[in-house]
Amino acid sequence: MPEQYDVIVIGGGPAGYPCAIRAGQHKLKAACIDEWRNRDGSFAFGGTCLNAGCIPSKAMLESSELFHRVQHEFAVHGVKVSGVELDLAAMQKRRAQIVNGSRRPGSTDCSRPPA
């Protein structure tokens, strides 16, 4: 017999994921369905916003803005910097850490309250 749920949430993005968690906190049996796959083929909650769109883009934008500011704006404040280099691998590592840190451990169990 198929499993029975009180609530089925379609999409594990910024609204769906917390909705399923909240339903679980209210003692409802909840399922959250999301089809997002990472490049390695693994599944992950968060949808496009967390995994490829808003969050990673803003992380990269912040890093590149800081790079620009150190090159063009700091001198006005009397801060002189030389030899500034862009380390794209480090920027991408930070972006990945922000994305991965935004996912809660145990995210497949919506019956538990968030840590």
C-alpha positions in Angstrom: 0.0 0.0 0.0 1.3 3.5 -0.8 2.4 5.7 2.0 -0.1 8.2 3.3 0.8 11.9 4.0 -1.1 14.8 5.5 0.9 17.3 3.5 2.8 17.0 0.2 4.9 20.0 -0.7 6.1 20.2 -4.3 9.4 22.0 -4.4 12.1 22.2 -1.8 13.0 25.9 -2.5 12.9 28.8 -0.1 9.2 28.4 0.6 8.6 24.7 0.1 11.4 23.4 2.3 10.4 25.4 5.4 6.7 24.6 4.7 7.4 20.9 5.0 9.5 21.3 8.1 6.7 23.4 9.7 4.1 20.8 8.9 6.3 18.2 10.5 6.6 20.4 13.6 2.8 20.4 13.8 2.7 16.6 13.9 1.6 16.3 10.3 3.2 13.6 8.1 4.9 15.6 5.4 6.7 14.8 2.2 8.7 17.4 0.3 9.3 16.6 -3.3 12.1 18.3 -5.2 13.8 17.1 -8.4 16.9 19.3 -8.2 20.2 17.4 -8.9 23.7 18.6 -8.3 26.3 18.2 -11.0 27.4 15.0 -9.4 23.9 13.6 -9.8 23.0 13.8 -6.0 19.7 15.2 -4.9 19.5 18.4 -2.9 16.8 20.6 -1.5 16.8 24.3 -2.3 15.8 24.4 -5.9 17.3 26.8 -8.4 17.5 29.7 -5.9 19.8 28.0 -3.5 21.7 25.7 -5.7 22.4 27.7 -8.9 20.6 31.1 -8.9 20.2 33.7 -6.2 22.4 32.5 -3.4 25.5 31.4 -5.3 25.2 34.5 -7.6 25.1 36.8 -4.6 28.1 35.1 -3.0 30.2 35.6 -6.2 28.9 39.1 -6.5 30.0 40.0 -3.0 33.5 38.6 -3.6 33.9 40.4 -6.9 32.6 43.6 -5.4 35.2 43.4 -2.6 37.9 42.8 -5.3 36.8 45.9 -7.2 36.6 48.0 -4.1 40.1 47.1 -3.0 41.4 48.1 -6.4 39.4 51.3 -6.9 38.0 52.7 -3.6 40.4 52.0 -0.7 43.0 54.6 -1.7 40.4 57.4 -1.1 40.4 56.3 2.5 44.1 56.3 2.8 44.4 52.5 2.4 47.0 51.6 -0.2 47.1 48.0 -1.3 49.4 46.5 -3.9 49.6 43.1 -5.5 45.9 42.4 -5.3 45.0 39.1 -7.1 41.8 37.4 -7.8 41.7 33.7 -6.8 38.7 32.3 -8.6 39.1 28.9 -7.1 38.9 30.4 -3.6 35.9 32.4 -4.6 34.1 29.3 -5.9 35.0 27.4 -2.8 33.4 30.1 -0.6 30.3 30.1 -2.8 30.0 26.3 -2.4 30.4 26.6 1.3 27.7 29.2 1.5 25.3 27.0 -0.6 26.1 23.8 1.4 25.8 25.7 4.7 22.4 26.9 3.7 21.1 23.3 3.6 20.2 21.9 7.0 21.7 18.5 8.1 19.0 15.8 8.0 16.9 17.7 5.6 15.2 14.6 4.4 13.5 14.2 7.8 10.8 16.9 8.0 9.3 15.5 11.2 12.2 17.0 13.3 12.4 20.6 14.2 15.3 22.5 12.7 18.5 22.6 14.8 
